[in-house]
Amino acid sequence: MKSLAETKPRSKKHKKMIKRPFWMWLHTVISSFYLSAALIFLITGALLPFHIRGSSESQTHEIIFDEPVDTTDTDMLNALTSELDKRSILHTWGTIKTGKESITWLDTNKLARLKITDAGFGGQLKITQYSFYQRLIRFHFALSPPVKIFAVSLTIAASLIFITGIVLALQVPSLRKTTIIWTAIGFVFTTLLFLLA
């Protein structure tokens, strides 16, 4: 009959075996879920230095308002959303930028800019639609609130993928030394690049 001392090492080993499947599951779920988004960031990020940005098509509309529009942010936004609604242009999510006499609404797919003219009685509405690849680039830059939130979660997920990968490697005796060495080398290299480049 085996003593209690002989059974303790086996229980520790059993605990390690429980931890490893969890880290493998977490690593698999995160990497699988974010793979498509990571590919978008990878492709657009690799092509941006070569100034490959896709194309766009713009239309300009001259507008006459029934009542003068003030150049306050609220009035210009109401006027812009009203004009977009008339043209059945979706503007549920987006980022708003205001100027002295203009307001811009943009998201991944399009940009709409309204400039107030003629003392508020007129306006110039410019609507720009982007090509598929240009939309991928704008997705990369996270121009709408939902994509910004998703981009933050992707950054966290990428960190977790690295962490879980290291944890899994450290649990394999033959990879433990290699993991520690190359983690240290990577840390030193990144620090030097940050300080000197």
C-alpha positions in Angstrom: 0.0 0.0 0.0 1.4 3.4 -1.0 2.1 6.0 1.7 0.6 9.5 1.7 4.1 11.0 0.9 4.2 9.0 -2.3 0.8 10.2 -3.5 1.5 14.0 -3.0 3.8 14.5 -6.1 1.1 12.8 -8.2 -1.5 15.3 -7.0 0.7 18.2 -7.8 1.3 16.8 -11.3 -2.5 16.4 -11.6 -3.0 20.0 -10.8 -0.5 21.1 -13.5 -2.4 18.9 -16.0 -5.6 20.7 -15.1 -4.0 24.1 -15.6 -2.5 23.3 -19.0 -5.8 22.4 -20.8 -7.3 25.7 -19.5 -4.5 27.8 -20.9 -4.7 25.8 -24.2 -8.5 26.5 -24.3 -8.1 30.2 -23.6 -5.3 30.5 -26.2 -7.4 28.7 -28.8 -10.6 30.7 -28.2 -8.9 34.1 -28.2 -6.8 33.5 -31.3 -9.7 31.9 -33.2 -12.1 34.7 -32.5 -9.8 37.6 -33.3 -8.1 35.9 -36.4 -10.2 37.7 -39.0 -9.6 41.1 -37.4 -5.9 40.4 -37.0 -5.6 39.6 -40.7 -7.2 43.0 -41.6 -4.7 44.8 -39.4 -1.9 42.7 -40.8 -2.7 43.3 -44.5 -3.5 47.0 -44.2 -0.6 47.7 -41.8 1.8 46.0 -44.3 0.6 47.9 -47.3 0.3 51.4 -45.6 4.0 52.2 -45.8 3.7 51.7 -49.6 0.9 54.3 -49.8 -1.6 51.8 -51.0 -4.9 53.3 -49.6 -7.7 52.3 -52.0 -10.0 54.9 -53.6 -13.1 57.0 -52.8 -15.9 58.7 -54.7 -17.4 62.0 -53.6 -20.7 63.9 -54.4 -21.4 67.5 -53.5 -24.9 68.8 -52.9 -25.9 72.5 -52.6 -28.6 73.0 -50.0 -31.0 75.8 -49.3 -32.5 75.7 -45.8 -36.1 76.7 -45.0 -34.8 78.4 -41.8 -31.3 79.7 -41.1 -29.0 77.2 -39.4 -26.9 78.6 -36.6 -23.2 77.6 -36.5 -23.5 76.0 -33.0 -22.5 72.3 -32.8 -26.1 71.2 -32.0 -27.8 73.1 -34.9 -25.2 72.0 -37.4 -25.5 68.4 -36.3 -29.3 68.5 -36.5 -29.0 69.9 -40.0 -26.5 67.3 -41.1 -28.5 64.3 -39.7 -31.6 65.7 -41.4 -29.9 65.9 -44.8 -28.5 62.4 -44.4 -32.0 61.1 -43.5 -33.4 62.7 -46.6 -30.9 60.7 -48.7 -31.4 57.5 -46.7 -27.8 57.4 -45.6 -27.2 55.4 -42.4 -25.5 57.3 -39.7 -26.1 55.2 -36.6 -22.4 54.9 -35.5 -19.7 57.4 -36.3 -17.3 60.1 -35.1 -18.3 63.8 -35.2 -15.8 66.6 -35.8 -16.8 70.2 -35.7 -15.2 73.4 -37.2 -16.1 77.1 -37.2 -18.8 76.8 -39.8 -18.8 73.1 -40.6 -19.4 69.7 -39.2 -18.1 66.3 -40.3 -19.5 62.9 -39.6 -17.5 59.8 -40.5 -17.3 56.1 -40.0 -15.6 53.2 -41.7 -17.7 53.3 -44.8 -18.2 57.0 -45.5 -17.7 60.7 -44.6 -20.3 63.4 -44.7 -19.2 67.1 -44.3 -21.7 70.0 -44.1 -20.4 73.5 -44.5 -22.8 76.4 -43.6 -23.0 79.2 -46.1 -25.0 82.3 -46.9 -25.4 83.3 -43.2 -27.0 80.0 -42.4 -29.5 80.0 -45.2 -27.4 77.7 -47.4 -25.1 74.8 -47.1 -22.7 72.5 -49.0 -22.9 68.8 -48.2 -20.1 66.6 -49.4 -20.6 62.9 -49.1 -17.6 60.6 -49.7 -18.0 56.8 -50.2 -15.0 54.6 -49.8 -13.9 51.5 -51.8 -13.7 48.1 -50.1 -9.9 48.3 -49.4 -10.2 51.9 -48.2 -12.8 50.7 -45.8 -10.4 48.1 -44.5 -7.8 50.9 -43.9 -10.4 53.0 -42.1 -11.3 49.9 -40.0 -7.6 49.7 -39.1 -7.7 53.3 -37.8 -10.9 52.6 -35.8 -12.9 55.7 -36.9 -16.2 54.7 -35.3 -16.9 54.1 -31.6 -17.8 50.3 -32.0 -14.6 49.7 -33.9 -12.5 51.7 -31.4 -13.9 49.5 -28.6 -13.2 46.4 -30.7 -9.6 47.6 -31.4 -9.0 48.0 -27.7 -10.3 44.5 -27.0 -8.1 43.2 -29.9 -5.0 44.8 -28.3 -5.9 43.1 -25.0 -6.5 39.8 -26.8 -3.1 40.0 -28.6 -1.4 40.5 -25.2 -3.3 37.5 -23.8 -2.3 35.3 -26.8 1.4 36.1 -26.1 0.9 35.5 -22.3 -0.9 32.2 -22.8 1.7 31.1 -25.3 4.5 31.8 -22.9 2.6 30.1 -20.0 2.1 27.0 -22.2 5.8 27.0 -23.3 7.0 27.3 -19.7 5.0 24.2 -18.8 7.0 22.1 -21.3 10.4 21.3 -19.8 12.2 21.2 -23.1 10.9 24.7 -24.1 11.3 26.4 -20.7 14.9 27.5 -21.1 14.3 28.7 -24.7 11.2 30.7 -23.7 13.1 32.4 -20.9 16.1 33.3 -23.0 14.1 34.6 -26.0 11.7 36.6 -23.8 14.7 38.3 -22.2 16.3 39.0 -25.6 13.0 40.4 -26.9 12.7 42.7 -23.9 16.2 44.0 -24.2 15.9 44.5 -28.0 12.5 46.4 -27.6 14.0 48.6 -24.9 17.1 49.5 -27.0 14.9 50.2 -30.0 12.6 52.4 -27.9 15.6 54.4 -26.5 17.7 54.7 -29.6 15.4 54.6 -32.7 
